[in-house]
Amino acid sequence: MHKVKRKELLLKKINIEKVIETKVILNYISDFNINSSTARRDLKELENECKINIFFGLIKSIEDDKNLILRSEQKYKEINKKENIAKEAIKLLEKCDNIFCGPGTTVEAFVRKINRKIKLLVTNSFPVFLEGWKNDNVKDILLIGGIFRENSQVFWNKDAKKYLEGIKFSHTFFSCFSVDCKGNIYDNFIPEANILKEVMTKSCKKILLVDSTKFMKKVGAGFMNIKEIDILVTDFSDNNNFNDFLEPKKIIYSMIEQENEF
């Protein structure tokens, strides 16, 4: 196979997967009778062309970063909705909880408002970590390290499971990129979603915080369904779409605070 075709084949697979282990891509390419030495040279060329990043046995798509909304942009969108959702979510906390908080500006607002003593807060989001560190009600905070995504300011680590060994969570609070009409929940970066899925197995209650702008959309990669969570906190009132997935008592609606008009 010509080098141009080989590189196109590699890049297409990497862009689809977003992040892939080197051994997985080498195994994939072997099905096309391309040996590992040739594939490694092609991958190095793609890296030199700034089309992929290679590190620690992983290959990451550059295209993924181009399509990512900067956290600095996301932070100032729908502020009132996020703040009100955070206020409702706070009521679900119990004293001396161990909690996991995923990435997202809505979750950041939640952590900022924590008003009762939390024994341990674990996160893979640097902004969430900072909000927890500044909050005197959070006794201890653990940041799961790894590769840092500059745009979203989130760490991801293929060995995150090791960091979570022996930890049980009373609550997991997380957000998402979108929720479609069938209740499928989407994230824009599968490795981050995989960390969440591991956390879910260690959590008593799984709580999704999501504002109305993210509903009825299919953006990103699906990683779970809304029927797998325990509580949805939202300002989205058209709950008829979710009657098949959640009982009404499992949906908490935040009150929209209207700005005064003069």
N, C-alpha and C positions, 0 to 999 in steps of 0.2 A: 504494500500500500504506500502511496506517495506521502511524503512528510506533511504536506498541506492537509491532506485528508485525515491523516492520523491526528494532527493537532485539532482539527475541527471536531473530530469524534471525541477526543478527550475534553475539550472545552465545553461541548454541548452537555456531556454527562456531569461535569463539575458545576456548570451553571444551574442545572436542574436540581442537583443535590444541595447546592449552596456550600456545604462543607462535607468533605469525604476523606476517609483515611487513605493514606498512600497505598497500603496493601490491598484495599478494596478496589481502587481504580486500576491497579496493576493486574488484579485478578479479572476485572471487567475487560480490560483491553486484550488480555491473553486469549479471549474467545474469538478475537479477530486475527489470531496468529501473529500478534505483535509481542516480541519478547520484552522483558522488564528493562533491560539496558537501553533499548531504543525508546521505550516509553518514558524513562527517566530523563533522557536527553530532550525529548519533546516537551516534557513538563518544565524543565529548566528554561527552555526557550520561551514558553508561555509566561513564566515568571519574569524573565528579562523584558518581555513585551508589556509588562504590567497588566496582564490579563488574569493572573491568579497570584495567590500568596501561598508559600510552602513553609511550614514550620511544625516542629515536634511531631512528625509523622502524620500531619494533616495537610489537606489542600483546601483552600478557601477561595470562593469565587469573588472577584473584584466587582462583578456586575451586581452582586447582592448589596454592596455598600452604596452603589450609585442609586439604587432604587429605594434606599432607606430614608425615611423622614427623620431629619435631625431632631434629637430630643429638645434642643434649644428652641426649635420651631413648635414642637408638640406641646411644650410646657405652657404656652400662652393661649392654647385653644380650649374653648369651653370651660373656662376656669370655674365659673359658678356651679356648673353641673358637677364637676369633679369634687369641689369643696363640699357640696351638699351630700353627695354619695359618701364621701369620707365621714361626714358627721353621723350618718346612719350606721356605717360599718363599725364605728367606735363602740356603739351600743352592744355589739356582739362579743366584745372582749370580756374576759374574766380575769380576776387578780392572779398574778403570778403565772400567767400563761407562757408556754413556749410557742412561738409563732414563726412561720415562714412568710416573708413578704417578697413577691416577685417584682420584676421591673415594671415601670410605667409611672407616668405623672399622676395618675389617680391614686396609685398606691403610695406615692411620695406624700401626697396631701393627707392620706390616712395616717401614715407614720408620724407626720408632723403634729397631728391632733391627738395622738394617744394620751389619754388622761388618767390611766390607772397603771399600777406597777406591772411591768412585764419582766419576767425572769430572764428570758432569752429571745432575741430576735435574730433570725438567720436570713441572709439575702445574698443574691449574686449581682445586685445592682449597686453601683457606687453612689448615685444620688440618694437611694433609699438608705444606704449605710450612713451617709452624712446626716440625714434627717433623724435617724435613730440615735446617732452619736450625740446630737444636740439636744435630744429629748431626755430630761432627767428621769422620766418614768421608765425608761428602758435600762434595766440593770446591766445586762451584758449583750453584746452584739457580735455576731460572727459573719464575716464577709467571705464567701466562697470565691477564691481566686482562680486564676487561669489566664486565658488569652483575653485581652481587653478590646472591646469593640468601641472605637472612639465615638462613632456617630450616636450610638444608643447609650454609651457609658455603662455597659453591662459586661461582666466577666462570664466566660463559658469555659467548661473544662470537661473533657471526655471521661475523666475519672472522678467526677463530682460525687458519685455514689460513695466513694471512700470517705469524703468529708462528712457525709450524712450518717455514717454508721453509728448506731447507738443513740441517735436523736429521735425523739417522738414529738410531734407537734399537736397541740390542741386545735389550732386553726392554721389554715393556709389562705392568705389573701393574695389574689392575683388579678391581673387585667388581661386584655387580649387585643389583637389587631382588628378583629371583626367577628360577627356572629351571623350566620346565614339563616334563611327562613326555616330550615330544618333543625336548627339548634346546634349546628356544628360550630366549634370554636376554632379560630384561626390565629396563628402567630406568624410573624414575618421571618423567623429564624428558627429552624427546627432544633438545633442543638440547645437553645434556651428552653424550648418547649420540652425537650427530653429531660432536662433538669427538673422542670415542674412536674412531669409525670412521675419521676422518682420520688419527689417530695410528697405527692398525693398518696403514695402507698404508706407513708409514715404519719399521715395527718388524720385527726378525728373528723374535722369539718373542713370542707373545701368551699371557699367563698369567692365568687366572681364579682368584681367591681367594674362595671362598664356603663358608659353613658350612651345616650340614644343615637349619637352620630355613628356608632359602630355596628348598629343592627341592620339586618336585611342586606348584608354585604358578604361577598366571598373574596377576601383579600388575604393573601398569604397561603400558608399550608395548614390544613386541618390537623389537630392533634388530640382532640377529645370532643365529646358532645355535652351539651348543657344538662342532660339528664344524669350525668356522672357527678355533678356538683351537688352540694347540700343547700346552698343559699345563693341567690342572685340579688345583688344590690344595684339598683339602676334608677334612672329617671324616665325610662321608656315605659309608657303606660299601655301599649297595645299588647296586653298579655295573652290575647286569644291565640296568637301564633305559638305560644309556649305551653298551652294547657296540656298538651300531650306529653310534655317533658317534665314540667315542674308543677307541684300543687301550689295553689295560690298562697298558702301559708309560707312557702319557701321563697317567695319573691317579696323583697322589701323595696318600696318606692321612696325615693328622696323627694322632698318638696322643693319646687323650683322657686327660688327667691327672685322676684321681679325687681328690676331697677326702677327707682322712682322717676317719673316723668314730670318735667316742669313746663 
